[in-house]
């Protein structure tokens, strides 16, 4: 018998013995009620401290599978958004940076849904689910206090439209603009072709643009640029919007230098949707060399326009 239980029993006896002493009756009742309260509070604390042991899934890395019409399988998936099927409903269980070990309060056979997460516009603070990758689904058998490894294999959604420049064919779908002081050249490394441009001497501007796009979807429909790049200088990705009587230049984002190849996902959805009554649009990459004592260069590949 616990200390509190003994005290409660003793107080019951005291009350019976001293029932005739009216002066102490109120005090005894208050003390008795206080001890009962302590007893129940102690019991509640014990129950709250009992935590259910979770099961775990672990995702070390993910892959992207593409076909010939979808271009390169390079990706920059940084996060996973995890959902589970519970009582015929799909519940969101959180977004996790990779690699991730994820606790789940489920056991036995469980259906898990995983969405690919990216850094929108390359910004760490704007992590989103990427609209153009399919949801990965898998059935796993979860065991309490055990870890199940999952290796998600993502694919592009089947209704995505692609315009791709990977420099592997004859000719290119992009060209320098009238602003550009230099042209780019196509180089090959380890069997892979890519574009290279360098600003030196008195050259200040490099600008390359895509072909014209007409009738891009609006009303909030997703439109993205994917770009693999490395550079030693900041550059702009933007769009020229053609209207019947004018051309508007919209700078979308500034991209910071990277010494190693990096993929960025550039969200053009709002820009395209707001370009009401445009006749066409084209997208560009622009470097303006700010320090003439140093060369400025950029290499880029696997340019994809998705909508």
Buried (B, 14 or more C-beta within 10 A) or exposed (E): EEEBEEBBEEBEEBBEEEEEEEEBEEEBEEBBEEBBEEBEEEEEEEEEEEEEEBBBBEBEEBEBEBEEEBBBBBBBBBBBBBBBBBEEEEEEBEBBEBEBEBBBBBBEEBBBBBBBBBBBBBEEEEBBBBBBBBBBEBEBEBEEEEEBEBEBEBBBEEEBEBBBBBBBEEEBBBEBBEBBBBEBEEEEEEEBEBBBBBBEEEBBBBBBBBBEBEEBEBEEEBBBBBBBBBBBBEBBBBBBBBEEEEEEEBEBBEBEBBEEBBBBBBBBBEBBBEBEEBEBBBBBBBBBBEEEEEBBBBBBBBBBBBB
